Amino acid sequence: MTYIITRLCRDCVDTACVAVCPVDCIYAYQGSDHETFPNQLYIHPDECIDCGACEPECPWQAIFEEAAVPDVFKEDTPLNYLMMEHKDDFIVSPTEKKPPPTAEEVEANKHKWGLTG
């Protein structure tokens, strides 16, 4: 089992999760196929040790244990696995300190991607 970064990360790309990952398994896409790989972070499923350190650090609440990914984000799981076939197009994400989003911003982002309630 692995952790999955969902579309809640898209265009938010907060790297707080990267800073706490003990095995550097959180990557940023550097290739040109942005239709397949949108602007978000990705967890390499074979490198993730399931420690769970990343999940509570994500201010956008975009990271889930694979078995707990909400149904609305189920297609994000194979996207994280697809990055393994394109590993040369990914780098371990550099960290950048950003101000955390407000609770309203987090809720608006969830609503934008269909996670409500």
C-alpha positions as a printed NumPy array, in Angstrom:
array([[  0.   ,   0.   ,   0.   ],
       [  1.111,   3.549,  -0.634],
       [ -0.094,   7.08 ,  -0.128],
       [ -1.682,   8.916,  -3.063],
       [ -1.592,  12.604,  -3.868],
       [ -4.934,  13.591,  -5.366],
       [ -6.025,  16.431,  -7.616],
       [ -6.568,  18.571,  -4.515],
       [ -2.845,  19.333,  -4.948],
       [ -3.236,  20.624,  -8.519],
       [ -1.874,  24.102,  -8.933],
       [ -1.545,  24.394,  -5.133],
       [  1.681,  22.351,  -4.968],
       [  2.558,  23.   ,  -1.353],
       [  5.758,  21.125,  -0.51 ],
       [  5.256,  20.727,   3.239],
       [  4.804,  17.002,   2.574],
       [  8.174,  16.801,   0.824],
       [  9.966,  18.312,   3.793],
       [  8.844,  15.48 ,   6.107],
       [  9.213,  12.515,   3.754],
       [ 12.016,  10.325,   5.124],
       [ 12.661,   8.559,   1.805],
       [ 12.294,  11.418,  -0.729],
       [  9.519,   9.684,  -2.68 ],
       [  7.487,  12.81 ,  -3.521],
       [  8.177,  14.094,  -7.007],
       [  7.44 ,  17.029,  -9.28 ],
       [  6.882,  16.513, -13.011],
       [  9.473,  18.149, -15.273],
       [  8.328,  16.822, -18.651],
       [  6.209,  18.405, -21.36 ],
       [  3.074,  16.198, -21.212],
       [  1.047,  18.369, -18.869],
       [ -2.196,  16.887, -20.15 ],
       [ -1.24 ,  13.514, -18.677],
       [  0.686,  14.869, -15.694],
       [ -0.958,  18.052, -14.361],
       [  0.808,  20.531, -12.095],
       [  0.788,  18.665,  -8.795],
       [  3.079,  16.46 ,  -6.738],
       [  3.253,  12.666,  -7.118],
       [  4.223,   9.873,  -4.736],
       [  6.317,   7.077,  -6.215],
       [  4.383,   3.96 ,  -5.088],
       [  7.407,   1.654,  -4.993],
       [  9.481,   4.083,  -2.932],
       [  6.797,   5.036,  -0.405],
       [  7.297,   3.219,   2.905],
       [  3.748,   3.942,   4.125],
       [  4.959,   5.94 ,   7.108],
       [  2.125,   8.457,   6.726],
       [  4.277,  11.471,   7.614],
       [  3.134,  13.361,   4.5  ],
       [ -0.619,  13.131,   5.02 ],
       [ -1.044,  15.43 ,   8.043],
       [  1.501,  17.912,   6.646],
       [ -0.474,  18.646,   3.48 ],
       [ -2.335,  21.899,   4.13 ],
       [ -4.657,  21.167,   1.19 ],
       [ -5.651,  17.746,   2.6  ],
       [ -4.731,  16.222,  -0.778],
       [ -2.95 ,  13.062,   0.443],
       [ -4.723,   9.824,   1.296],
       [ -3.735,   6.292,   2.1  ],
       [ -4.397,   4.364,  -1.129],
       [ -7.274,   2.375,   0.379],
       [ -8.895,   5.59 ,   1.656],
       [ -8.829,   7.676,  -1.546],
       [-12.347,   9.128,  -1.945],
       [-14.317,   7.713,  -4.877],
       [-14.32 ,  11.089,  -6.625],
       [-10.498,  10.849,  -6.81 ],
       [-10.141,   7.145,  -7.736],
       [ -8.5  ,   7.989, -11.089],
       [ -5.714,   9.798,  -9.227],
       [ -4.405,   6.47 ,  -7.922],
       [ -3.38 ,   5.108, -11.349],
       [ -1.909,   8.526, -12.169],
       [  0.513,   8.2  ,  -9.241],
       [  1.426,   4.702, -10.477],
       [  1.847,   5.955, -14.075],
       [  4.686,   8.215, -12.976],
       [  6.804,   5.083, -12.465],
       [  6.811,   4.538, -16.25 ],
       [  8.067,   8.097, -16.791],
       [ 10.541,   8.367, -13.907],
       [ 13.083,  10.279, -16.015],
       [ 10.579,  13.145, -16.303],
       [ 10.321,  13.578, -12.535],
       [ 12.581,  15.048,  -9.875],
       [ 12.323,  14.888,  -6.119],
       [ 10.382,  18.035,  -5.464],
       [ 12.363,  20.899,  -4.02 ],
       [ 10.775,  22.395,  -0.913],
       [  9.494,  25.916,  -0.731],
       [  7.973,  27.507,   2.349],
       [  4.517,  28.882,   1.553],
       [  1.92 ,  30.461,   3.794],
       [ -0.762,  27.883,   4.609],
       [ -4.136,  28.231,   2.91 ],
       [ -7.098,  29.445,   4.909],
       [ -9.842,  27.007,   5.879],
       [-12.053,  28.729,   3.31 ],
       [ -9.474,  28.192,   0.557],
       [ -9.181,  24.5  ,   1.442],
       [-12.971,  24.076,   1.365],
       [-13.254,  25.976,  -1.942],
       [-10.582,  23.721,  -3.453],
       [-12.415,  20.596,  -2.271],
       [-15.656,  21.927,  -3.751],
       [-13.877,  22.74 ,  -7.036],
       [-12.785,  19.092,  -7.398],
       [-16.114,  17.574,  -6.321],
       [-15.305,  16.573,  -2.751],
       [-18.156,  17.967,  -0.713],
       [-19.825,  17.18 ,   2.549]])
